[in-house]
Amino acid sequence: MELNQPLQSRIESLVESDRVVLFMKGTRMQPMCGFSAATIGILDSLVPEYTTFNVLEDQGIREGVKAFSDWPTIPQLYIDKEFVGGCDIVKQMFNNGELHEMLGVEAPDRTPPEIVVSDAAAAIIANALQANPGSVVHLSIDGRWQHSFNLGPMEGHEVRAESNGVALLFDVASGQKAKGLSIDVEETVQGTAFKIDNPNAPPSVGRMSPAELAAARREAATAPTLVDVRTSDERARAVIEGSIPLDEEGMKLVSALAKDTKLVFYCHTGVRSRSAAEHFRTEGFTDVHNLEGGIDAWSREVDASVPRY
């Protein structure tokens, strides 16, 4: 695709709009591909604020930015108007410290985490290594605190932790999340599997019924912060009084709250709000809930004066 002048000017304006700009699929709160989610996770750990552009909402920008950067894939990261790269390059720069230096933040912590590997888990890992000579065990922990094992060559930037004669390699972000990690085995319907206990993982998103929310709002001591993730058009139709719209300003407001603030997210039926709640859980908030059934259930079960749509 060749860039015409108006499209190039639009992209230049977006690149110049902030110090850190990410062209991605989806939004910071709700990334729509794994590569965008991984890049968001890295940036969230380093800088509190940056600008994202959802290329799924603009086909011209989606194709034009590839020509602009001469890079074929999305996401694409710019820092100080300079093209940095896609997800794999961002990961590499994060792990070797180049991204920290570029952003002017403290170098990554490479302290090996203290971990505990049970005898049964150690035996399984040893057997896997014996069957794959030359490989090492990598353990990654993503932004949703999902733990993934894989066998492969050493890359050189990893954080190494040892327990019970077993060595595990972590990328820098995973190593910081693995302090106190314990690994055992359990029997599941699919067979023997690793059982991982990570004390650093925030509690899962809770479910809150409309009746429970109404009761909590009547008690000043337990009144939660209610967050509306719907579009402005939906909010014009109906709204739960006292809720915060999760627009750009609302995103900043909620992000600045204390991590133990009780948060309840809602949308129309409770689907979109669960994704938003999950985002803030992974940001370290420890008391996060989703309103089951959304504003539609609230109208049916608690406050009929709120219009249904």
Backbone torsions as a table, in degrees:
resi	resn	phi	psi	omega
1	MET	NA	132.9	176.3
2	GLU	-96.7	137.4	-179.0
3	LEU	-80.9	127.8	168.9
4	ASN	-85.3	165.8	-173.1
5	GLN	-63.5	-42.2	179.0
6	PRO	-61.8	-41.1	-179.9
7	LEU	-68.3	-40.0	177.9
8	GLN	-63.0	-39.0	179.4
9	SER	-65.7	-38.3	177.5
10	ARG	-62.6	-45.1	-178.7
11	ILE	-66.4	-42.1	177.7
12	GLU	-59.8	-40.1	179.2
13	SER	-64.2	-40.0	177.7
14	LEU	-66.0	-44.0	-179.3
15	VAL	-61.9	-35.0	-177.4
16	GLU	-87.0	-2.0	-173.3
17	SER	-74.5	-18.4	-178.5
18	ASP	-157.3	162.6	178.0
19	ARG	-64.3	-40.3	179.8
20	VAL	-119.1	120.6	-177.7
21	VAL	-130.7	129.1	179.5
22	LEU	-121.0	121.1	169.7
23	PHE	-88.0	122.8	-171.2
24	MET	-145.8	171.9	173.2
25	LYS	-97.8	115.8	-175.9
26	GLY	96.4	-160.7	-178.0
27	THR	-120.5	168.8	178.1
28	ARG	-58.5	-37.3	-179.6
29	MET	-77.3	-30.8	-175.9
30	GLN	-140.7	75.6	177.1
31	PRO	-64.6	145.8	-173.9
32	MET	-109.2	11.6	171.7
33	CYS	-152.6	156.3	-176.6
34	GLY	-62.7	-35.9	-178.9
35	PHE	-68.7	-40.6	176.2
36	SER	-65.3	-40.9	179.7
37	ALA	-62.9	-41.8	-179.7
38	ALA	-64.5	-40.5	180.0
39	THR	-67.9	-41.4	176.4
40	ILE	-59.3	-43.4	-179.9
41	GLY	-59.2	-40.5	179.1
42	ILE	-66.9	-48.7	-178.3
43	LEU	-63.8	-39.8	179.6
44	ASP	-60.5	-30.6	-178.9
45	SER	-78.7	-10.7	-174.4
46	LEU	-114.9	-38.9	-175.2
47	VAL	-132.8	137.5	-177.0
48	PRO	-73.3	-31.4	-175.9
49	GLU	-135.6	138.4	174.4
50	TYR	-162.0	170.1	-175.7
51	THR	-105.5	136.0	174.3
52	THR	-120.6	151.9	174.7
53	PHE	-129.2	125.4	-178.8
54	ASN	-83.8	104.2	-176.7
55	VAL	-70.7	-16.3	178.8
56	LEU	-69.4	-16.9	-179.9
57	GLU	-92.7	-4.2	-177.2
58	ASP	-149.5	100.2	-177.6
59	GLN	-62.8	-34.2	179.1
60	GLY	-62.2	-46.7	178.3
61	ILE	-67.3	-38.7	-178.3
62	ARG	-57.2	-44.7	179.9
63	GLU	-85.8	-35.3	-176.2
64	GLY	-66.1	-37.2	-177.9
65	VAL	-67.1	-26.7	176.8
66	LYS	-67.2	-40.7	176.6
67	ALA	-71.1	-36.8	-178.2
68	PHE	-61.5	-41.7	-177.5
69	SER	-96.0	-10.6	-172.3
70	ASP	57.5	43.8	-179.6
71	TRP	-133.1	128.7	-165.8
72	PRO	-83.5	-8.0	-171.6
73	THR	-127.0	166.7	175.6
74	ILE	-118.6	138.7	13.8
75	PRO	-82.9	165.9	175.0
76	GLN	-135.5	130.6	-176.6
77	LEU	-110.4	134.1	173.7
78	TYR	-119.8	136.6	174.2
79	ILE	-130.4	126.0	-177.6
80	ASP	52.6	43.6	176.8
81	LYS	69.8	5.2	-179.1
82	GLU	-103.9	132.3	177.7
83	PHE	-70.9	125.8	-178.1
84	VAL	-95.3	-48.8	-179.8
85	GLY	148.5	-168.9	178.7
86	GLY	-96.7	-163.4	-172.5
87	CYS	-59.4	-48.1	-176.0
88	ASP	-63.3	-40.1	179.2
89	ILE	-68.8	-40.3	177.8
90	VAL	-61.4	-42.9	177.1
91	LYS	-60.2	-46.4	-178.6
92	GLN	-61.7	-44.2	-179.9
93	MET	-67.2	-34.1	176.3
94	PHE	-64.6	-45.6	-175.6
95	ASN	-70.2	-31.8	179.8
96	ASN	-94.4	0.2	174.8
97	GLY	91.9	-6.6	-178.1
98	GLU	-64.4	-36.4	-178.7
99	LEU	-68.0	-39.6	176.7
100	HIS	-59.4	-45.3	-179.2
101	GLU	-63.7	-41.2	-178.5
102	MET	-64.7	-35.0	-179.3
103	LEU	-89.0	-6.9	179.0
104	GLY	72.9	33.5	178.6
105	VAL	-113.7	167.8	-176.3
106	GLU	-60.7	142.1	179.7
107	ALA	-59.2	151.4	-176.6
108	PRO	-65.4	148.3	177.2
109	ASP	-79.3	118.3	-179.4
110	ARG	-107.6	20.1	177.9
111	THR	-64.9	125.2	179.1
112	PRO	-61.0	130.2	178.9
113	PRO	-73.7	147.7	173.6
114	GLU	-81.3	122.7	-178.5
115	ILE	-127.9	162.5	177.6
116	VAL	-128.6	122.0	177.6
117	VAL	-114.1	123.5	-178.4
118	SER	-70.3	165.7	178.2
119	ASP	-59.0	-43.5	-178.0
120	ALA	-64.8	-42.3	178.9
121	ALA	-67.7	-39.4	178.8
122	ALA	-61.5	-38.7	-179.8
123	ALA	-64.6	-42.3	179.0
124	ILE	-63.7	-43.5	-179.5
125	ILE	-65.5	-42.1	179.4
126	ALA	-61.9	-40.9	178.4
127	ASN	-64.3	-39.7	179.2
128	ALA	-65.1	-40.6	178.9
129	LEU	-68.0	-37.0	179.2
130	GLN	-64.3	-34.5	179.7
131	ALA	-81.2	-9.2	-179.0
132	ASN	-133.4	71.1	-177.1
133	PRO	-58.4	140.6	-179.7
134	GLY	89.2	-7.3	-179.8
135	SER	-95.9	160.0	172.6
136	VAL	-126.8	164.9	-178.3
137	VAL	-97.0	122.2	175.7
138	HIS	-104.8	137.7	175.1
139	LEU	-125.7	117.4	179.4
140	SER	-112.4	147.7	179.3
141	ILE	-126.0	112.4	-173.9
142	ASP	-85.3	-175.0	-175.8
143	GLY	-65.1	-19.8	177.2
144	ARG	-97.4	11.6	177.5
145	TRP	63.8	34.9	171.7
146	GLN	-93.0	134.3	-174.6
147	HIS	-102.9	129.1	-176.8
148	SER	-130.1	127.1	175.2
149	PHE	-96.1	145.1	168.0
150	ASN	-154.6	153.8	177.7
151	LEU	-101.9	137.9	179.5
152	GLY	-177.5	178.8	-179.7
153	PRO	-71.4	158.4	174.5
154	MET	-72.0	136.4	-178.7
155	GLU	-98.0	-22.2	174.2
156	GLY	107.8	-19.9	-177.5
157	HIS	-102.1	-0.3	-169.6
158	GLU	-73.3	160.1	170.6
159	VAL	-96.2	127.6	-174.3
160	ARG	-103.8	130.7	176.2
161	ALA	-128.7	145.4	-177.0
162	GLU	-129.4	145.7	174.8
163	SER	-161.5	134.6	173.4
164	ASN	56.5	37.5	178.0
165	GLY	78.5	6.4	-178.1
166	VAL	-113.4	135.4	175.7
167	ALA	-107.7	130.4	175.7
168	LEU	-118.8	140.5	179.2
169	LEU	-110.0	132.1	-179.4
170	PHE	-119.4	145.7	164.0
171	ASP	-69.6	167.1	-172.1
172	VAL	-58.8	-45.6	-178.1
173	ALA	-64.2	-41.2	-179.9
174	SER	-67.5	-37.6	179.0
175	GLY	-61.1	-36.5	178.4
176	GLN	-70.2	-25.4	-179.6
177	LYS	-89.7	-6.1	-169.9
178	ALA	-100.4	6.1	-176.9
179	LYS	-64.6	122.3	-179.2
180	GLY	85.2	7.0	-178.5
181	LEU	-63.3	139.2	173.6
182	SER	-125.3	141.7	-176.8
183	ILE	-125.8	123.7	176.8
184	ASP	-132.7	-169.0	176.0
185	VAL	-126.0	158.3	176.9
186	GLU	-148.9	159.2	177.6
187	GLU	-96.2	126.6	178.1
188	THR	-121.2	177.3	178.7
189	VAL	-65.2	-22.0	177.3
190	GLN	-88.2	-7.2	-178.5
191	GLY	119.7	-162.2	-179.2
192	THR	-71.6	134.2	-178.9
193	ALA	-142.5	158.6	175.1
194	PHE	-71.2	140.6	173.8
195	LYS	-113.0	117.2	-174.2
196	ILE	-113.4	129.2	174.9
197	ASP	-114.6	112.9	-179.4
198	ASN	-116.2	108.0	-176.9
199	PRO	-69.1	-11.7	-178.4
200	ASN	-86.0	-17.9	-176.6
201	ALA	-66.8	131.3	178.1
202	PRO	-68.9	156.5	178.6
203	PRO	-58.4	151.0	179.9
204	SER	-67.5	162.1	179.0
205	VAL	-66.7	129.0	-180.0
206	GLY	-87.8	160.4	175.9
207	ARG	-101.2	133.6	178.0
208	MET	-127.3	126.0	178.8
209	SER	-79.5	160.6	175.8
210	PRO	-55.8	-39.6	-179.9
211	ALA	-65.4	-40.6	178.5
212	GLU	-65.8	-38.7	177.8
213	LEU	-65.3	-43.5	179.6
214	ALA	-60.3	-42.1	179.4
215	ALA	-65.9	-41.5	-179.6
216	ALA	-65.3	-34.4	-178.7
217	ARG	-73.8	-20.6	178.2
218	ARG	-78.6	-18.8	-179.4
219	GLU	-103.7	115.5	-176.6
220	ALA	-57.7	-36.5	-175.6
221	ALA	-69.5	-25.3	-176.5
222	THR	-115.5	4.9	-177.0
223	ALA	-61.1	122.1	-178.8
224	PRO	-84.8	166.4	169.6
225	THR	-85.8	119.5	-175.7
226	LEU	-98.3	127.4	-173.2
227	VAL	-121.8	126.8	-177.9
228	ASP	-100.0	115.8	-176.3
229	VAL	-96.8	5.5	-175.9
230	ARG	-76.2	171.8	178.8
231	THR	-74.4	165.0	179.1
232	SER	-63.9	-34.0	178.2
233	ASP	-64.1	-40.8	178.5
234	GLU	-66.9	-40.5	179.9
235	ARG	-65.0	-29.0	177.5
236	ALA	-68.9	-24.2	179.2
237	ARG	-81.0	-43.1	-175.2
238	ALA	-161.5	149.1	-180.0
239	VAL	-154.1	148.9	171.5
240	ILE	-87.9	120.7	-173.7
241	GLU	-56.0	135.7	176.2
242	GLY	89.6	1.4	-179.3
243	SER	-85.5	156.9	180.0
244	ILE	-100.3	122.9	176.2
245	PRO	-71.8	135.2	-177.3
246	LEU	-88.1	59.8	170.5
247	ASP	-89.8	-167.3	-176.9
248	GLU	-59.4	-43.5	-179.8
249	GLU	-68.0	-41.5	179.0
250	GLY	-64.4	-35.9	178.1
251	MET	-60.6	-43.9	179.4
252	LYS	-65.8	-41.5	-177.6
253	LEU	-63.4	-48.8	-178.3
254	VAL	-66.4	-41.2	-179.0
255	SER	-61.2	-27.6	-177.4
256	ALA	-85.1	-6.0	-179.3
257	LEU	-70.7	159.1	175.4
258	ALA	-60.8	144.6	-174.0
259	LYS	-65.9	-18.5	179.1
260	ASP	-96.1	9.2	176.4
261	THR	-63.3	135.1	177.0
262	LYS	-77.3	118.8	-177.8
263	LEU	-114.6	136.1	173.0
264	VAL	-126.6	125.0	-178.6
265	PHE	-106.2	144.3	175.9
266	TYR	-143.1	153.0	172.8
267	CYS	-134.3	-146.3	-179.5
268	HIS	-74.9	-49.7	-176.4
269	THR	-126.1	0.5	175.7
270	GLY	101.7	4.8	-178.7
271	VAL	-87.4	-56.0	-179.6
272	ARG	-62.8	-37.1	-176.6
273	SER	-67.0	-27.6	176.9
274	ARG	-64.8	-39.2	177.4
275	SER	-64.5	-41.1	178.1
276	ALA	-64.8	-42.8	178.9
277	ALA	-61.7	-40.8	179.2
278	GLU	-62.9	-38.1	177.6
279	HIS	-59.1	-47.7	-177.5
280	PHE	-72.4	-28.6	173.1
281	ARG	-61.3	-44.4	-179.3
282	THR	-71.5	-15.1	175.3
283	GLU	-83.3	0.3	175.3
284	GLY	105.8	0.3	177.1
285	PHE	-72.8	135.8	-168.8
286	THR	-107.6	-2.7	-177.5
287	ASP	-135.5	69.4	-171.0
288	VAL	-112.2	134.6	-177.3
289	HIS	-135.6	156.2	175.1
290	ASN	-116.4	133.4	178.6
291	LEU	-76.4	109.9	-177.9
292	GLU	-66.2	126.2	-179.3
293	GLY	85.8	-8.2	175.8
294	GLY	63.6	-159.7	-177.6
295	ILE	-67.3	-24.9	177.6
296	ASP	-63.6	-44.5	177.4
297	ALA	-67.6	-36.3	177.6
298	TRP	-60.0	-43.1	180.0
299	SER	-66.1	-40.0	-177.8
300	ARG	-73.8	-35.2	-169.4
301	GLU	-106.7	-21.3	-173.5
302	VAL	-124.6	-53.5	-171.2
303	ASP	-132.4	95.1	-177.6
304	ALA	-69.4	-11.6	179.1
305	SER	-75.1	-14.1	175.9
306	VAL	-80.6	118.8	-175.5
307	PRO	-61.8	143.6	173.0
308	ARG	-95.4	151.7	179.3
309	TYR	-148.0	NA	NA
